[in-house]
């Protein structure tokens, strides 16, 4: 087989070699009713508007395509704009690595003749980016979108609110971004050490115009933004700005400066629902069409609800037996509000365990396959997000050279071997919780090349084929050309290695014990089906 055809990533459904090569020169034209996504994907090569040797026509199912390179032309048949964009990414992979630079230095390309028929197995192929614990400027988010698009990943789950920061402008409730978007300092000590902090303010937020730009940029690259406002727990930043929405309105809060779970929780009352409805409307207004909206529901400490006479009285008035039932009711009401606005609610698996979800709510089971199976059996669509092997904030090896991480280890091989096939599984996504991701350079290291393995299994719907590692090694040259600070397969480069003490550590053994406890809890508390 011609050299360039052996290195597609993710693997296409079928590849047929044809005789000859097509000479592609800068300034080539792209024409047809789906030409624009192809022009955008190949912009670094210098395509121009108008008739030319590359033709694009609509044909087939959504996200599908057939790319045919002949000696005298290139034809793309695509089911929609996403399919056309992905076909152009496949075409790029037939070219030298320099095709992945922002501006290619090559003057001509000999494209091997080939027919590639392709379509993804899963509709949700995503990445979760936590910008709450460590804020990433807008340009870093846009760059992440480019890298997702390069790998045919199509969901960017933006974690916009947590104890450690609120990250989006609110014109209706401006103290959310004025107060909730920054903290005075960040913890540097590890579990068991004397508590210490860096004394350095940290913060940032996206304006609504920024959010509008991010969503539009993503749509142009076949990526859908999934916003997350995590409620009712993880609410320190919200309550630092608006304590009146807390379970105890007299208590004052501040944006959390350490990691871990906080008891800060919103009151599950009508005024809080009205407040969140207004904020949701602002976010939805900026994003435009938003098919999915994540509302969290995880790691909620309900003690303050049980201690509140007002909340207890409201619980009884709703004929709910326990605070857990009230938690379920609250999330259901928010999901109903989103449904009225054209969005499906997405929740972490704790919300499923509570047992009162809308039928169309999407569940993200992070605590293991048992929860996933139960959510599927209950009739919910599921996006697989298990800690093992899709928490990319975990280290890639059990080595002192690895940068700080919550736990160890999740390797490229672990991701490549993960089986995502099951009925009602929409797809899968990797998680980048950011306690240990303070900047874009660290983000690159944590995300890639494990994200390449994720792209492979989500696109094909099965564990990676035996030739995956060879294709990945070739693909790393494309990441080099794109300027990605990825982790080499044989370990970190000298400048990527861990320093003697990295700020913000958690005790690994304690974290693993906590995970075990959560998994056992998830398996034992869910009512039998």
Number of C-alpha atoms within 10 A of each C-alpha: 8 11 8 14 18 16 18 21 22 25 22 16 13 11 18 12 15 16 11 15 17 19 15 19 15 15 13 17 18 25 20 17 13 23 22 18 24 28 23 15 23 22 15 17 26 16 20 16 13 13 12 16 16 23 19 23 18 19 15 15 12 17 21 22 31 23 24 22 24 19 16 13 16 22 20 29 21 28 20 21 24 25 30 31 31 30 31 22 21 24 24 20 22 23 18 17 19 19 23 23 16 13 14 19 11 12 11 13 17 15 22 23 24 24 19 21 19 23 23 25 18 19 20 22 28 29 28 21 20 22 28 27 30 22 26 23 15 17 12 15 18 16 12 20 27 19 20 24 22 26 22 30 31 25 24 24 23 21 24 21 29 27 29 32 34 32 29 26 24 19 14 11 14 14 17 26 24 15 20 31 27 27 21 15 18 23 19 21 19 17 15 8 9 8 11 15 15 14 12 11 11 17 23 23 25 21 17 19 13 18 23 18 16 21 24 18 17 23 17 17 25 25 23 26 26 21 24 24 24 20 26 25 23 29 31 29 29 31 27 24 23 19 20 18 20 26 26 19 14 9 12 14 18 22 24 27 22 20 15 13 14 18 16 28 25 27 25 24 17 12 12 17 19 13 13 16 15 16 20 22 14 17 22 22 14 20 22 12 15 20 16 22 27 26 24 27 24 18 19 22 16 21 13 18 24 16 12 14 12 14 20 18 12 16 22 13 9 12 11 16 11 15 19 19 16 25 25 21 20 22 25 19 16 19 24 18 20 23 18 10 15 15 19 20 26 25 26 22 25 25 25 27 21 19 18 16 22 17 10 14 24 27 29 26 26 23 25 21 16 16 24 26 18 19 24 18 13 13 14 22 22 26 27 25 27 20 18 19 23 25 24 30 26 26 19 25 17 12 13 11 16 20 23 24 24 23 21 18 19 21 22 20 16 17 25 25 17 19 13 20 18 13 11 15 21 21 23 28 26 27 24 23 22 22 25 23 25 16 14 19 14 17 24 19 22 26 24 22 24 26 24 26 27 31 30 29 28 31 27 21 20 17 21 23 13 9 11 21 16 11 16 20 14 17 19 20 16 20 19 15 16 19 13 20 20 22 21 14 16 6 14 18 13 8 7 18 15 15 13 9 12 14 18 23 18 21 14 16 13 13 15 14 11 12 15 13 13 17 17 14 14 20 18 13 11 17 10 7 7
